[in-house]
Structure formats: C-alpha cells, structure tokens
Amino acid sequence: MSNEVNNLSKLRKKPHWSYSRINSLLSHCSLQWAFKYVYKAYPSFTPVNLVFGKAFHSTLTFVYNRLMNEQPLDDNEPINLFSELFSDECSHAEPEVKFGGNDSLDSLIQKGQQMIEVFTANIDPEEKILGVAVPFSVNLTDANGERVKEPLIGEFDCLVEKNGKPVIVDWKTAARRWPERKADFDLQPTCYLFARCLDTGVNDAEFRFDVVTKTKTPAFQSCSTDRNYADFVRLGETVRAMERRIESEAFYPDQQGFDCRNCPYTDECRSWHLERVHKRPVITAVAA
C-alpha cells in the first residue's frame, strides 16, 4: 500500500467512513452518532471500555509484532505491558475516564491480565503472521458503480496465512461468549474483506474474530466467516443511503437503547429538541 495509506492517523483527520462509523449509525442511537461525528460535541466522559479496549489491542499488537519478527517474548511482558498501558491511558484520558458498577482500576487491570494470558495461550504457532496493524483506504461504490463521497479506511489487527489461505483477524473482547453465526451477520467482515478484495483484485481471504470474554473465568473463542461480491454491493448501497440521511439531518434520540444510560452526550441530548424549536420559523395564522 502507499505511504499515504500507511499513515492512518492522517487519514483519520480527513472526512471518511470506517466500520465503527457505519455500524454505530446503523445499530446505535443516531443522535449520539451526530453529536460525535457531525456536531462535534465534547463528551462529558471517556467510557472505560474504550480505554480498556485500546490497551488490550496495543498489547496484542506488541505480542504479534514480536512473534512475526521471531523475537523472544517473556511470559510476563504482555501482562505487564497491559497494566502499564491501561494505567497510563486512564491517567491521561481527556475527558476523565468513567468507571461503571463495581469496576476499578485495579480490578480491570487484573481482569485484563487474565484475558491477555488466555488469549496468548491460544495463539496458533502454525499460522504464519503476514502483517500486524495493517492499514487500508479504499473507495466504496454503489450498485451503479458510482463512487461514494468519502473513502472507507481502517486497519486489520492482524493478517495471517493458514492452510495456504490469507485470513484477516480481528481481536475482540466480549462480555460473554458469542452466539453461533454472529460473525456471519456482522458488518466488520464485509468492510474488511471488501478492502482486501479491492487491494488484491481477488476475493481470496477469510475473516476471523478471535474473542476473549470478560467473564469470571475468561474464555477464548474463534469465529470465522467470509463474504461475496453481493455483500460488497450491499455495503456500498447502505453507505449511499446513510449519506442521504446525513444530508437531511435525520437524527433522533433512541431513548430505549442499551447505551442510553451511559451516554457521554446526555446534556446535549436533553436540550436537542429545544434547540430545534428555536431554529423553527415562526408560523403566523392567516385569516381566511
């Protein structure tokens, strides 16, 4: 890929689509999405799950880079690194990190270390690691072959070769084990396999989620899936429809959503309808 693609941080500063942007508008509160991506509202806190996931991914990136480069890896290095990264992220996050329920810094460090141990114990030594944190930037097209306004960008957590076939691997943490066939209906494999197909010119790869649970005793789970060209066309059409929705500002609160009670845009949401009333033109009754 080009040097421009390799600099993912620069690409993220430009208007773009990503799996998380597409999925959050499709599956979560559209008004929350608008506060974050359209109105650029400042969140009241940083969710601890976001910080936990970042430290978890950074730790595994370190592990897989060591393995890919055939460098020695001490058993304690990954868990110590997670502790250091998570503590540092919590200390420097802006806005301040919000912990939920009975969670604390120490309890989450302990849980994260257990999860890292379980994950690394399940790494397949027979797989050849082709790349770690592999960025991409591709253009989406609709069913008519017309380019969507903004590119799709993202990053493969890992690219491996298994039984002679390339496999895109994404690392996930989950509250519980995934149900059967969840991966088959997830949008992320569609986005990532589309990017791989456009980059190589062939649809030759599989996609796999490697999942470790946050349960009392963490468990490891692999969920594989694939996609076809019809799925890629459907993705382009979906994003095209979302473009029209954004242009018309068709955003509204999902007051019964699962993430409503822990939303960092609660204050903006409460005043959203009032601001719209203020913008509405005054209508004067006209006598017949």
N, C-alpha and C positions, 0 to 999 in steps of 0.2 A: 504494500500500500504506500501512498505518497507520504511525504513528510508532513503535509498539512493534516492528513488523516491521523497520523501518529500523534499529533498534538491535540489530544482530545479536550484538554482544558480550554484551548482557544475555540474549538468548535462549539463547545457548550455555551460560550458567551454570545453566539450568534443565534438568531431565530432557528429553531429546529424541532423536529419530533424525536421522541425516544419511546422505548417500550413503556417506561413508567408514566410518561405524559399521556400516551394514548390510553393505557389501561386505567389510570386514575380518573380520566374523564368518562370512560365507559362504565366503570364499576363503582365509583365513589361519588361523593357529593360534587355536582358540577359547580356550585358556588364556591366551595372550598378550592377547587381547581382554578377558578377565575381569580380568586384572591391571590393565589400563589403565582400564576403564570401570566395573567392579563393585567390585573390592577396593581400587582407588585406590592401587596400589603405586607407589613412587617409582622411575622408571627410572634405571639406572646411567649412562646417557649419552644425548646427543641425536644421532640419526643425521644425518650431514652432508647427506644427500639432502633431509631435511626442511627444513633451513636454506637450502639451495640453492634449492629449490622456492619457498620463501616469498619470497626476494629476487627471484627470476625473476618471480613473479606481481606483486609490488609494483611492479617496474619497468614491466611491461606495463600495469598499471593507470594509472600516471603517463602513459605514452605515449598510451593510448586516451582518457584524460580530456582531454589536450591537443588531440588530433585532434577529439574531439566538440565541444569548445568553440572550435574553429578558432583555437587559439593557436599561435604559432610554436614549432617544435621543432628545436633544433640537432642535427646528426647525432651529436655526441659526448655529448649529455646522457644518453641511455638507458644507454650502456655505462659512463659514469662513475657514474651512479646505481646501477647493479647492483654495481659494485665497492664503493661506499660502503656500500650496504645489506648485502651479504653479509659484508663485513669486520666491520661493526658487530654483526650477528647472531651471528657466530662468537665475537666477543669477550665478548658478554653473555649467551650462552645458558646456561640452568641446567636440567639438569646440563651439564657440559662437552661440547662437540662432539667426536665421534669420527670421524676421517678413515679411509678404507679404502684398502687397496692402496697404489698409488703416488700417490694424491691428496694435494695440499697446498693451503693457502690460495691461493697464487699460481697454481697450475695450474688450480684451479677458477674463479678469477676470470677467467683468460684464456679458459677454455672457455665460461663463462657470457657473456662479452662477445661471443665469436664467435656464440653461439646467439642472443643478442639482435639482433645485426646481421642474421643470416639471417632471423629472424622479422619484424623491422620492414621488411625489404626486400620481404616477401611480403604486406604489408597491402594489401588491395584498396581503392583510393581511390574506387571506385564504390559501395561499401557505405555506407549511412547508419548511423551509430552512434546507437542509441536509448538506451543506458544502459551504465554500467560499474560492476562490483561491485554488482549488483542483488540485494538480499536477498529471501528468501521464508520464509514459515512457513505450512504447510497441514496439515490433518488427513487422515491415512490412514484408509481404511475397508477392511474385508474383503469377501468375496464376498456376505455377507449385509447389507452396508450398515452394519455396526456399526463405530463409531469405534475405531481403535487407541488405546491408552492415551496415548502420547506423540506430539507433533506431529513432522512432518518439516520440518527447517529447512536452509537452505543459502544459497548465493549464486551467481548467474550471473556468470561472469567478464566476459562482455560480451553485450549484446543488440543485434543489427544487423538492418537491413532489406535484403534482397537480392531483386531482381526482384519487389518488392511484397510479399514474404513475410517474417515475422519469423523470425529464426534465433538460437537460443541458442548461444553459442560458449564452449567451454572450452579453456583453454590448457594444453598438456601438454608435459613433457619426457620423453624416452624413450631407453633405451639403444640402440635400433635402430629401423628403420622398422617400422611396424605392419603385420601381415599383412592381407590383403584380408578384409573383412567383420568385423573385430574390433569395430568400432563397433556393428554390428548386434546383438551379443550382450553388450554392456557394460551394466551396471546403471545407470550415471550418467545416460544419456539418458532412461531410464524415470523416474527420480526427478525430474529437472528438467523434463521435458515434462509430467509429471503436475502438478507445481506450477504451471506456466504455464497448463495447461488449467483447473485449479481457480480460478486467479486471474481468467482472462478469460472462462471459461464455454464456450470452444470449443477444440478440438484443431487449431489452425491453424498451429502452428510446426514448424520443423525443428530438429535439433540437429547441431552440427558440432564435432568436435575439431580444433583447429589444433595440430599436433605438430611439435616441432623435436627432432632427435636429438642425443645427446651423442657421436656418432661423431667420428672424427678430423677429418672434414670435415662439420660439421653440415648436415643436410638438413631441409627444410620439407615438411610433408605435411598435407593437409586430408582429413578422413574424416567424411562426412555420413550421417545416419540419421534415422529417425522412429519413432514408436510409435503403438499404437492402444489403445482402451479395454480390450481383453482384457489387454494388458500391464500396465495400471494396476491392474486387479483382481488379477492375479498378484502384483504388488508388495505390495499390502495383505495378501494371504494369506501371503506369505512372511514379512512382518514379524510377523504374528499368530503364526505358528509359532515365530519367534525369541523372542517374548515368553514362550511356554511353555517354551522351552529355558532361558531365563534364570531363570525362576521355579524350575525344578528343578535349577539349577546344573549342567547337563550340559556341563561344560567339561573338556577333556583336552588333553595336550600333543601337538603334531604334530612329533615328533622328526625326521621326514624332510622337513620343509618347507624351502622355499628360503630363508626368512628366519630359520631357527632359529640359524644360526651367528652372526648379527648382531643378536641379540635383546637389548634393554635390560632384560629381566626374567629373565635367566639364573639368578641366585641364587635368586629366588623359585620358579622352575620346578623347580630341583633339590630343593628341600625341600617342594614341594607335596604329594607323596604321603605324606610323613611326617606332615605336619600333619593330613592326613585320617585317618591311622591313630590319632593322638592323640585325635581327636574321636569315633572309633568306640566305641560302648558295649562293655564287656567282656562276652563271652559265656561263661557257665559251663556245663560239660557236666552234664546231669542223668541220673542212672542210671535205666534202665528199671525 
